[in-house]
Amino acid sequence: MAGMFSALGLTTMRGCVIGWVISAVLLVAGLVFTFTPNPVPGIVLFAVGVVGIVLVTLAVLRVRKQTS
């Protein structure tokens, strides 16, 4: 799992903040696109944003554990 965090750039707090911002943008974009006539892309974007938030949160816990 450490390799995955490294590949995503989630090994520093700065990388985690960037990951949170990207995930938040995906969440908001997904929410906006959900209210269109074709909501499938919005639902997919929203789901990817949720997965991103979870991954980044796990990475933050890992980074904080390593620094303390």
Secondary structure, DSSP 8 states (H G I E B T S, - for coil): -HHHHHHTT-SSHHHHHHHHHHHHHHHHHHHHHHTSSS-HHHHHHHHHHHHHHHHHHHHHHHHHHHH-
